[in-house]
Amino acid sequence: MSDDIVAEVAPATEPTVTTSPTQDSPATANGDTADASKKISPAELKKQKQAEKQAKRAQAKSSTSTPSQQQGPFKDGSKQQKDSKQTPKDDKSRPLPLRRRPSQTNAPAMKEQPEKKPKKEPKQAGLFFGHLYSQPKQQSLVGASKDVHPAVLALGLQYSSYAICGSTARMVAMLLVFKTVIEAYQTPPGNSLARHLTSHHLGPQIEFLKSCRPLSISMGNAIRWLKDIIIKIDPSTPENEAKRDLVEEIDIFIRERVTAADRLIRDLAATKIQPGDVVLTYAASSIVEETFLHAHKSGIPFTVIVVDSKPLFEGKQLARKLANDGLTVRYYLITGASHAVKDATKVFFGAHAMMSNGRLYSRVGTALVSMLANAHSLPVIVLCQSVKFTEKVALDSIVGNEVAPAEELLSEAERRDLLPLKSRLATAKNDDKSTLEDIPADTTDVLKWIEDAKNLHYLQVLYDVTPAEYINMVITEYGSLPPSSVPVVHRLSTNI
């Protein structure tokens, strides 16, 4: 038996011994293949394995249903366990069918969007003021940059809600807030205060204020002045000293260009009021209010007529303040301006800005009242600080203007009066009695009707332009001058 075992083992071991001489003897045939296998095996074996894996994955993706039908329940259970373990690998292939399913379910949602767009597009395209609606107004802190100072956030919300109204009040509030921003500023290492403060720190603050409400002419002039002061700071000055100098410069600017200028204009304008005059004014202006109070305290008996209009009704507050101080005041709406002008002897206006061509840019309705005054040969006097002068030229009130919010277009009483008219609107979709009964409780639906109507638009601009031929005099801190001298005074004030 032992001989048989040896005989059986010997032929098994012999090929291992005889293979080495056979590989060495044929040099032309087996030698080349051995060398090729030694060179290719380390690099291309991996590529072959990767190609096999990719082929298997491609087969698994293309035929996912066929293997499940051919395999038994035991193999299905084992595959489920493998799938649960290999979730990161399978997640790359699974999103493909999952991404297709939402696109099919969102198909009707994509059809709803073109239905809404045609309603809004013709409204903006058909309006002369359609470009004013392209800038949405920031009315909350959502979307505000993290670089915006908290004081600037609060000021911007006061701008958008009209809590701070008037170009002078907005400019002074902005400069006071910039004082706190500058005091809290710290120059990063490797930067200079003159370069980093204007572009990287004040820039986000100004952009947020712009998003809340467009900047007035006086605010733009103040910002340009402040940037010019910052750029001229010597880089060798310490940071604390430079910040202290900036704060002092802002205080000087407010004291000279606003406070002292208002006093000079007030004293000069009060001399234009004679005893027994009936002075008409439109809307509200802080410098006009100071002039009336100063003339009243000096003992001049006169009467004030306040003409007012939507959307802000600023004249109500002015009439209330003047009446509380003992002046005789009469209040008219813009619809009664033609009757109010008949009793007036002079017209005083405040100004949002004075353009370089002598035109007055002020609250909407000012041009109408000035034309009525010119028709009755009444002198029209504008009280305006030089900080509100600009080198810009305005030919109309269409290119540059500001749109009032739609919520202030109609008062609560006017919305309530319009509620029964919903059934007459062509865009009313639901004519059921149940909906008509629920309407009186929601007066905000009136604005939705206007938005849904195809041929109905709401528009309320805040400013208009008064031609220079309807203005007789402009009183500034430099004296009284004609409208044609506005660019000269502007050059003098900017060069100081």
RODO-2510 file (C-alpha; in nm, 4 decimals, decimal comma):
residues 496
     n   res          X          Y          Z
     1     m     0,0000     0,0000     0,0000
     2     s     0,2866     0,2339     0,0728
     3     d     0,4300     0,1783    -0,2716
     4     d     0,0988     0,2658    -0,4274
     5     i     0,0734     0,5866    -0,2304
     6     v     0,4211     0,6898    -0,3350
     7     a     0,3379     0,6076    -0,6942
     8     e     0,0306     0,8233    -0,6761
     9     v     0,2084     1,1162    -0,5120
    10     a     0,5020     1,1099    -0,7497
    11     p     0,3107     1,2073    -1,0655
    12     a     0,1518     1,4934    -0,8675
    13     t     0,4859     1,6306    -0,7632
    14     e     0,6607     1,5673    -1,0929
    15     p     0,4864     1,8430    -1,2874
    16     t     0,6031     2,0959    -1,0304
    17     v     0,9615     1,9857    -1,0887
    18     t     0,9345     1,9677    -1,4649
    19     t     0,7655     2,3051    -1,5075
    20     s     1,0805     2,5016    -1,4308
    21     p     1,2902     2,3529    -1,7125
    22     t     1,0056     2,3876    -1,9601
    23     q     0,9770     2,7571    -1,8845
    24     d     1,3500     2,8062    -1,9317
    25     s     1,3889     2,5956    -2,2488
    26     p     1,1463     2,7664    -2,4930
    27     a     1,2713     3,1230    -2,4895
    28     t     1,0652     3,2468    -2,7790
    29     a     0,7197     3,1284    -2,6722
    30     n     0,6923     3,1077    -2,2937
    31     g     0,9607     3,3594    -2,2042
    32     d     0,7763     3,6550    -2,3595
    33     t     0,4455     3,5674    -2,1976
    34     a     0,6064     3,5368    -1,8555
    35     d     0,7752     3,8742    -1,8886
    36     a     0,4488     4,0317    -2,0122
    37     s     0,2526     3,8848    -1,7230
    38     k     0,5051     4,0207    -1,4745
    39     k     0,4861     4,3756    -1,6234
    40     i     0,1061     4,3972    -1,6673
    41     s    -0,0172     4,2282    -1,3493
    42     p     0,0392     4,5071    -1,0904
    43     a    -0,1263     4,7890    -1,2874
    44     e    -0,3803     4,6392    -1,5172
    45     l    -0,5148     4,3762    -1,2795
    46     k    -0,6550     4,6589    -1,0691
    47     k    -0,8041     4,8201    -1,3778
    48     q    -0,9606     4,4945    -1,4768
    49     k    -1,1101     4,4531    -1,1320
    50     q    -1,2473     4,8078    -1,1393
    51     a    -1,3905     4,7524    -1,4843
    52     e    -1,5586     4,4342    -1,3621
    53     k    -1,7067     4,6175    -1,0661
    54     q    -1,8366     4,8976    -1,2883
    55     a    -1,9856     4,6445    -1,5261
    56     k    -2,1587     4,4710    -1,2372
    57     r    -2,2961     4,7993    -1,1119
    58     a    -2,4183     4,8901    -1,4586
    59     q    -2,5926     4,5564    -1,4856
    60     a    -2,7470     4,6036    -1,1421
    61     k    -2,8786     4,9464    -1,2426
    62     s    -3,0134     4,8379    -1,5803
    63     s    -3,1806     4,5202    -1,4622
    64     t    -3,2945     4,5703    -1,1038
    65     s    -3,6169     4,3773    -1,1466
    66     t    -3,4850     4,0673    -1,3288
    67     p    -3,2631     3,9333    -1,0492
    68     s    -3,5415     3,9652    -0,7965
    69     q    -3,7639     3,7423    -1,0097
    70     q    -3,4997     3,4743    -1,0677
    71     q    -3,3722     3,4480    -0,7108
    72     g    -3,5472     3,2719    -0,4284
    73     p    -3,6708     3,4169    -0,1062
    74     f    -3,3539     3,3294     0,0793
    75     k    -3,1386     3,5238    -0,1628
    76     d    -3,3766     3,8145    -0,1464
    77     g    -3,3375     3,8263     0,2302
    78     s    -2,9610     3,8148     0,2053
    79     k    -2,9670     4,0974    -0,0513
    80     q    -3,1788     4,3093     0,1728
    81     q    -2,9212     4,2691     0,4469
    82     k    -2,6433     4,3644     0,2066
    83     d    -2,8398     4,6653     0,0865
    84     s    -2,8928     4,7804     0,4432
    85     k    -2,5207     4,7561     0,5070
    86     q    -2,4203     4,9200     0,1782
    87     t    -2,6548     5,2190     0,1897
    88     p    -2,3890     5,4801     0,0995
    89     k    -2,2991     5,2921    -0,2190
    90     d    -2,6602     5,2406    -0,3236
    91     d    -2,7602     5,6003    -0,2436
    92     k    -2,5724     5,7166    -0,5484
    93     s    -2,7884     5,5074    -0,7753
    94     r    -3,1199     5,5503    -0,5947
    95     p    -3,1593     5,9309    -0,6292
    96     l    -3,1966     5,8943    -1,0049
    97     p    -3,5474     5,7436    -0,9932
    98     l    -3,6315     5,9595    -0,6874
    99     r    -3,5414     6,2776    -0,8723
   100     r    -3,7656     6,1829    -1,1595
   101     r    -4,0689     6,1291    -0,9411
   102     p    -4,0853     6,4838    -0,7976
   103     s    -4,0458     6,6246    -1,1469
   104     q    -4,3540     6,4334    -1,2518
   105     t    -4,5498     6,5423    -0,9439
   106     n    -4,4341     6,9033    -0,9823
   107     a    -4,5491     6,9162    -1,3413
   108     p    -4,8840     7,0773    -1,2480
   109     a    -4,7008     7,3197    -1,0128
   110     m    -4,4870     7,4368    -1,3046
   111     k    -4,8049     7,5015    -1,4977
   112     e    -4,9359     7,7298    -1,2216
   113     q    -4,6381     7,9684    -1,2419
   114     p    -4,7019     8,0860    -1,5983
   115     e    -5,0598     8,1571    -1,4951
   116     k    -4,9462     8,4087    -1,2311
   117     k    -4,6777     8,5793    -1,4400
   118     p    -4,9036     8,7148    -1,7145
   119     k    -5,1076     8,8939    -1,4480
   120     k    -4,8088     9,0881    -1,3150
   121     e    -4,6173     9,1500    -1,6380
   122     p    -4,8758     9,3635    -1,8201
   123     k    -4,9242     9,5768    -1,5094
   124     q    -4,5618     9,6797    -1,4864
   125     a    -4,5095     9,7042    -1,8618
   126     g    -4,8072     9,9326    -1,9135
   127     l    -4,7151    10,1822    -1,6403
   128     f    -4,4856    10,4816    -1,6769
   129     f    -4,3709    10,4093    -1,3217
   130     g    -4,3133    10,0363    -1,3723
   131     h    -3,9391    10,0685    -1,3084
   132     l    -4,0087    10,1921    -0,9541
   133     y    -4,1572     9,8557    -0,8571
   134     s    -3,8378     9,6660    -0,9423
   135     q    -3,6817     9,7438    -0,6032
   136     p    -3,8650     9,5622    -0,3215
   137     k    -3,8705     9,7425     0,0104
   138     q    -3,7057     9,5811     0,3133
   139     q    -3,9653     9,5752     0,5902
   140     s    -3,8136     9,3149     0,8235
   141     l    -3,4781     9,1836     0,9396
   142     v    -3,5037     8,8758     0,7172
   143     g    -3,2199     8,8669     0,4664
   144     a    -3,0175     9,1410     0,6352
   145     s    -2,6411     9,1032     0,6221
   146     k    -2,4567     8,9961     0,9343
   147     d    -2,2260     9,2979     0,8949
   148     v    -2,5104     9,5446     0,9534
   149     h    -2,4958     9,7149     1,2922
   150     p    -2,8006     9,6666     1,5199
   151     a    -2,8548    10,0429     1,5362
   152     v    -2,8683    10,0538     1,1553
   153     l    -3,1204     9,7677     1,1547
   154     a    -3,3489     9,9606     1,3871
   155     l    -3,3098    10,2796     1,1821
   156     g    -3,3900    10,0992     0,8578
   157     l    -3,7126     9,9606     0,9985
   158     q    -3,8079    10,3114     1,1140
   159     y    -3,7460    10,4336     0,7584
   160     s    -3,9616    10,1655     0,5992
   161     s    -4,2484    10,2207     0,8447
   162     y    -4,2300    10,6031     0,7987
   163     a    -4,1693    10,6508     1,1716
   164     i    -3,8844    10,8835     1,0681
   165     c    -4,0070    11,0921     0,7754
   166     g    -3,8636    11,3986     0,6090
   167     s    -3,5312    11,4323     0,4305
   168     t    -3,3642    11,6381     0,7054
   169     a    -3,4817    11,4091     0,9865
   170     r    -3,3672    11,1018     0,7972
   171     m    -3,0257    11,2546     0,7274
   172     v    -2,9674    11,3576     1,0890
   173     a    -3,0801    11,0171     1,2188
   174     m    -2,8445    10,8445     0,9742
   175     l    -2,5456    11,0535     1,0815
   176     l    -2,6173    10,9931     1,4505
   177     v    -2,6320    10,6189     1,3877
   178     f    -2,3081    10,6356     1,1903
   179     k    -2,1461    10,7848     1,5001
   180     t    -2,2256    10,4689     1,6968
   181     v    -2,1092    10,2537     1,4057
   182     i    -1,7757    10,4350     1,3922
   183     e    -1,7272    10,4166     1,7686
   184     a    -1,7838    10,0387     1,7633
   185     y    -1,5521     9,9890     1,4639
   186     q    -1,2132     9,8223     1,4983
   187     t    -0,9663     9,8126     1,2125
   188     p    -0,8584     9,4539     1,1256
   189     p    -0,4843     9,3847     1,1384
   190     g    -0,3059     9,4585     0,8146
   191     n    -0,5639     9,7177     0,6990
   192     s    -0,5898    10,0944     0,7219
   193     l    -0,8921    10,2705     0,8663
   194     a    -0,9337    10,5002     0,5656
   195     r    -0,9673    10,2119     0,3205
   196     h    -1,1431     9,9467     0,5252
   197     l    -1,4010    10,1658     0,7011
   198     t    -1,5607    10,3093     0,3868
   199     s    -1,5809    10,0001     0,1681
   200     h    -1,6103     9,7075     0,4077
   201     h    -1,7857     9,8565     0,7100
   202     l    -1,9961    10,1538     0,6034
   203     g    -2,0869     9,9913     0,2724
   204     p    -2,3207     9,7220     0,4190
   205     q    -2,4849     9,9809     0,6437
   206     i    -2,5665    10,2084     0,3502
   207     e    -2,6927     9,9214     0,1357
   208     f    -2,9339     9,8120     0,4071
   209     l    -3,0699    10,1646     0,4425
   210     k    -3,1165    10,1768     0,0648
   211     s    -3,3122     9,8529     0,0716
   212     c    -3,5456     9,9910     0,3383
   213     r    -3,6137    10,3156     0,1529
   214     p    -3,4342    10,5068    -0,1238
   215     l    -3,1814    10,7579     0,0009
   216     s    -3,2783    11,1238    -0,0130
   217     i    -3,0630    11,3871    -0,1830
   218     s    -2,9462    11,5230     0,1512
   219     m    -2,8528    11,1739     0,2713
   220     g    -2,6489    11,1161    -0,0430
   221     n    -2,4674    11,4475     0,0049
   222     a    -2,3943    11,3620     0,3692
   223     i    -2,2612    11,0169     0,2774
   224     r    -2,0300    11,1618     0,0126
   225     w    -1,9058    11,4213     0,2612
   226     l    -1,8383    11,1545     0,5258
   227     k    -1,6501    10,9302     0,2835
   228     d    -1,4384    11,2252     0,1736
   229     i    -1,3503    11,2999     0,5369
   230     i    -1,2585    10,9348     0,6034
   231     i    -1,0354    10,9106     0,2962
   232     k    -0,8379    11,2196     0,4026
   233     i    -0,7415    11,0653     0,7383
   234     d    -0,3654    11,0304     0,7766
   235     p    -0,2712    10,6606     0,8019
   236     s    -0,0192    10,7431     1,0772
   237     t    -0,2876    10,8705     1,3168
   238     p    -0,3920    10,6254     1,5892
   239     e    -0,7271    10,4543     1,5480
   240     n    -0,8872    10,5996     1,8616
   241     e    -0,7854    10,9511     1,7663
   242     a    -0,9136    10,9079     1,4106
   243     k    -1,2486    10,7767     1,5333
   244     r    -1,2784    11,0669     1,7782
   245     d    -1,2083    11,3150     1,4981
   246     l    -1,4740    11,1557     1,2774
   247     v    -1,7366    11,1777     1,5502
   248     e    -1,6508    11,5444     1,6058
   249     e    -1,6731    11,6160     1,2332
   250     i    -2,0205    11,4633     1,2215
   251     d    -2,1326    11,6816     1,5113
   252     i    -1,9938    11,9901     1,3388
   253     f    -2,1688    11,8991     1,0144
   254     i    -2,5059    11,8639     1,1879
   255     r    -2,4556    12,1857     1,3828
   256     e    -2,3482    12,3975     1,0854
   257     r    -2,5381    12,2512     0,7908
   258     v    -2,8662    12,1724     0,9724
   259     t    -2,9126    12,3495     1,3069
   260     a    -2,7489    12,6833     1,2228
   261     a    -2,8875    12,6776     0,8687
   262     d    -3,2416    12,6259     0,9998
   263     r    -3,2085    12,9256     1,2305
   264     l    -3,0837    13,1522     0,9535
   265     i    -3,3596    13,0424     0,7171
   266     r    -3,6213    13,0759     0,9908
   267     d    -3,5192    13,4314     1,0785
   268     l    -3,5077    13,5408     0,7152
   269     a    -3,8355    13,3744     0,6178
   270     a    -4,0181    13,5199     0,9187
   271     t    -3,9502    13,8693     0,7841
   272     k    -4,1499    13,7821     0,4721
   273     i    -4,4675    13,7351     0,6797
   274     q    -4,6593    14,0594     0,7265
   275     p    -4,9407    14,1253     0,9771
   276     g    -5,2731    14,0001     0,8428
   277     d    -5,1181    13,7609     0,5918
   278     v    -5,2779    13,4272     0,5122
   279     v    -4,9877    13,1914     0,4451
   280     l    -5,0612    12,8651     0,2644
   281     t    -4,8385    12,5615     0,2938
   282     y    -4,8606    12,2073     0,1654
   283     a    -4,7962    11,8857     0,3626
   284     a    -4,5408    11,9337     0,6418
   285     s    -4,1894    12,0701     0,6658
   286     s    -3,9810    12,1160     0,9771
   287     i    -3,8291    12,4454     0,8619
   288     v    -4,1711    12,5841     0,7630
   289     e    -4,3058    12,4861     1,1039
   290     e    -4,0173    12,6652     1,2784
   291     t    -4,0784    12,9753     1,0655
   292     f    -4,4473    12,9907     1,1572
   293     l    -4,3765    12,9440     1,5273
   294     h    -4,0994    13,2048     1,5251
   295     a    -4,3213    13,4620     1,3491
   296     h    -4,6038    13,3905     1,5927
   297     k    -4,3761    13,4345     1,8961
   298     s    -4,2511    13,7639     1,7541
   299     g    -4,6078    13,8944     1,7684
   300     i    -4,7071    13,8915     1,4007
   301     p    -5,0793    13,8131     1,3596
   302     f    -5,1363    13,5855     1,0596
   303     t    -5,3330    13,2790     0,9542
   304     v    -5,2019    12,9492     0,8251
   305     i    -5,3758    12,7287     0,5675
   306     v    -5,2535    12,3706     0,5563
   307     v    -5,3296    12,1669     0,2441
   308     d    -5,2779    11,7949     0,2782
   309     s    -5,3177    11,4732     0,0800
   310     k    -5,2465    11,1037     0,0794
   311     p    -5,0680    10,8801     0,1541
   312     l    -4,8935    11,0121     0,4663
   313     f    -5,1236    11,3018     0,5675
   314     e    -4,8302    11,4895     0,7175
   315     g    -5,0293    11,8125     0,7245
   316     k    -5,2489    11,6817     1,0048
   317     q    -4,9603    11,6787     1,2497
   318     l    -4,8453    12,0226     1,1363
   319     a    -5,1938    12,1730     1,1772
   320     r    -5,2280    12,0146     1,5220
   321     k    -4,8902    12,1507     1,6414
   322     l    -4,9599    12,5007     1,5147
   323     a    -5,3095    12,5061     1,6661
   324     n    -5,1740    12,3893     2,0015
   325     d    -4,9311    12,6840     1,9994
   326     g    -5,2096    12,9371     1,9451
   327     l    -5,2023    12,9965     1,5692
   328     t    -5,5151    13,0245     1,3583
   329     v    -5,5108    12,7245     1,1269
   330     r    -5,7354    12,6045     0,8493
   331     y    -5,7020    12,2536     0,7101
   332     y    -5,7879    12,1499     0,3528
   333     l    -5,7413    11,8384     0,1493
   334     i    -5,5830    11,8570    -0,1939
   335     t    -5,9289    11,8417    -0,3506
   336     g    -6,0091    12,1803    -0,1951
   337     a    -5,6813    12,3482    -0,2874
   338     s    -5,8466    12,5659    -0,5527
   339     h    -6,0721    12,7173    -0,2841
   340     a    -5,7895    12,7520    -0,0290
   341     v    -5,5713    12,9473    -0,2715
   342     k    -5,8370    13,2181    -0,3105
   343     d    -5,7920    13,3302     0,0520
   344     a    -5,4115    13,3044     0,0651
   345     t    -5,1625    13,5880     0,0226
   346     k    -4,8356    13,3912     0,0252
   347     v    -4,7291    13,0301    -0,0252
   348     f    -4,4468    12,8658     0,1735
   349     f    -4,3081    12,5284     0,0710
   350     g    -4,0560    12,2953     0,2188
   351     a    -3,8256    12,0997    -0,0116
   352     h    -3,7004    11,7481    -0,0472
   353     a    -3,4338    11,8701    -0,2924
   354     m    -3,3550    12,1569    -0,5290
   355     m    -3,2346    12,0465    -0,8687
   356     s    -2,9583    12,2123    -1,0670
   357     n    -3,2056    12,3441    -1,3251
   358     g    -3,3978    12,5304    -1,0524
   359     r    -3,6816    12,2813    -1,0187
   360     l    -3,8283    12,1841    -0,6834
   361     y    -3,8451    11,8171    -0,5912
   362     s    -4,0931    11,7857    -0,3066
   363     r    -4,3967    11,5967    -0,1782
   364     v    -4,6433    11,4976    -0,4495
   365     g    -4,9059    11,7709    -0,4897
   366     t    -4,6623    12,0576    -0,4491
   367     a    -4,6572    12,1250    -0,8232
   368     l    -5,0364    12,1413    -0,8337
   369     v    -5,0567    12,3936    -0,5487
   370     s    -4,7754    12,6055    -0,6946
   371     m    -4,9510    12,6212    -1,0315
   372     l    -5,2741    12,7282    -0,8613
   373     a    -5,0818    12,9958    -0,6699
   374     n    -4,9191    13,1186    -0,9897
   375     a    -5,2614    13,1407    -1,1532
   376     h    -5,3738    13,3674    -0,8667
   377     s    -5,0488    13,5733    -0,8784
   378     l    -4,9354    13,4601    -0,5340
   379     p    -4,5633    13,4606    -0,4442
   380     v    -4,4249    13,1093    -0,3965
   381     i    -4,1329    13,0906    -0,1506
   382     v    -3,9288    12,7732    -0,0956
   383     l    -3,7351    12,7183     0,2281
   384     c    -3,4457    12,4822     0,1712
   385     q    -3,1036    12,4167     0,3234
   386     s    -2,8039    12,4037     0,0910
   387     v    -2,7390    12,0417     0,1896
   388     k    -3,0476    11,9523    -0,0160
   389     f    -2,9070    12,1067    -0,3342
   390     t    -2,7877    11,8690    -0,6010
   391     e    -2,6145    11,8831    -0,9356
   392     k    -2,8781    11,6524    -1,0850
   393     v    -3,1329    11,7789    -1,3349
   394     a    -3,4975    11,6692    -1,3189
   395     l    -3,7268    11,7179    -1,6156
   396     d    -4,0158    11,5136    -1,4822
   397     s    -4,1183    11,3047    -1,1827
   398     i    -4,1241    10,9742    -1,3716
   399     v    -3,7580    10,8759    -1,3992
   400     g    -3,6691    10,9247    -1,0344
   401     n    -3,9374    10,8821    -0,7720
   402     e    -4,0539    10,6636    -0,4845
   403     v    -4,3685    10,4549    -0,4634
   404     a    -4,5753    10,4554    -0,1478
   405     p    -4,6811    10,1141    -0,0122
   406     a    -5,0136     9,9793    -0,1341
   407     e    -5,1415     9,9411     0,2220
   408     e    -5,1483    10,3200     0,2608
   409     l    -5,3253    10,3873    -0,0673
   410     l    -5,6700    10,3168     0,0768
   411     s    -5,7739    10,3908     0,4321
   412     e    -5,9637    10,1419     0,6444
   413     a    -6,2919    10,3269     0,5878
   414     e    -6,2396    10,3367     0,2110
   415     r    -6,1700     9,9646     0,2018
   416     r    -6,4854     9,8999     0,3986
   417     d    -6,6839    10,1045     0,1472
   418     l    -6,5420     9,9037    -0,1421
   419     l    -6,6288     9,5631     0,0015
   420     p    -6,9822     9,5457    -0,1517
   421     l    -6,8339     9,6065    -0,4986
   422     k    -6,6558     9,2740    -0,5255
   423     s    -6,9431     9,1129    -0,7123
   424     r    -6,9009     9,3707    -0,9911
   425     l    -6,5342     9,2933    -1,0478
   426     a    -6,4614     9,0821    -1,3540
   427     t    -6,1905     8,8945    -1,1676
   428     a    -6,4165     8,7738    -0,8897
   429     k    -6,3874     8,3956    -0,9068
   430     n    -6,6237     8,2969    -0,6286
   431     d    -6,9744     8,4404    -0,6460
   432     d    -7,1168     8,2204    -0,3729
   433     k    -7,3240     8,3793    -0,1012
   434     s    -7,1102     8,2184     0,1638
   435     t    -6,7998     8,4016     0,0417
   436     l    -6,9829     8,7320     0,0170
   437     e    -7,0913     8,6985     0,3747
   438     d    -6,7357     8,6417     0,4902
   439     i    -6,5926     8,9405     0,2979
   440     p    -6,6935     9,2273     0,5322
   441     a    -6,4702     9,0876     0,8075
   442     d    -6,1537     9,1132     0,5909
   443     t    -6,0887     9,4588     0,4524
   444     t    -5,7416     9,3525     0,3392
   445     d    -5,9037     9,1575     0,0563
   446     v    -5,9587     9,4838    -0,1322
   447     l    -5,5875     9,5048    -0,2130
   448     k    -5,5965     9,1462    -0,3381
   449     w    -5,8786     9,2370    -0,5765
   450     i    -5,6663     9,5174    -0,7181
   451     e    -5,3699     9,2855    -0,7636
   452     d    -5,5819     9,0189    -0,9337
   453     a    -5,7561     9,2663    -1,1647
   454     k    -5,6086     9,2774    -1,5153
   455     n    -5,6978     9,6372    -1,6038
   456     l    -5,6729     9,7945    -1,2584
   457     h    -5,3480     9,9308    -1,1135
   458     y    -5,2672    10,1098    -0,7915
   459     l    -5,0099    10,3880    -0,7992
   460     q    -4,9128    10,6416    -0,5344
   461     v    -4,5864    10,8247    -0,5890
   462     l    -4,4380    11,0315    -0,3094
   463     y    -4,2737    11,3190    -0,4970
   464     d    -4,3255    11,5485    -0,7939
   465     v    -4,1243    11,8171    -0,9727
   466     t    -4,2280    12,1825    -0,9750
   467     p    -4,0980    12,3904    -1,2701
   468     a    -3,8762    12,6865    -1,1876
   469     e    -4,1147    12,9392    -1,3451
   470     y    -4,3666    12,8716    -1,0664
   471     i    -4,1125    12,9559    -0,7914
   472     n    -4,0401    13,3188    -0,7031
   473     m    -3,7771    13,2806    -0,4317
   474     v    -3,5585    13,0199    -0,2603
   475     i    -3,4466    13,1061     0,0942
   476     t    -3,1285    12,9323     0,2133
   477     e    -2,8683    12,9998     0,4819
   478     y    -2,6804    13,1992     0,2160
   479     g    -2,9788    13,4332     0,1700
   480     s    -3,2749    13,4630    -0,0639
   481     l    -3,2029    13,3862    -0,4274
   482     p    -3,3829    13,2927    -0,7500
   483     p    -3,4097    12,9270    -0,8576
   484     s    -3,1514    12,9829    -1,1301
   485     s    -2,8806    13,0409    -0,8640
   486     v    -2,9144    12,6911    -0,7156
   487     p    -2,6080    12,5421    -0,8939
   488     v    -2,3914    12,8352    -0,7799
   489     v    -2,4878    12,7869    -0,4155
   490     h    -2,4340    12,4145    -0,4494
   491     r    -2,0774    12,4674    -0,5704
   492     l    -2,0114    12,7110    -0,2843
   493     s    -2,1459    12,4712    -0,0217
   494     t    -1,9506    12,1712    -0,1491
   495     n    -1,6193    12,3585    -0,1747
   496     i    -1,6262    12,4745     0,1876
***
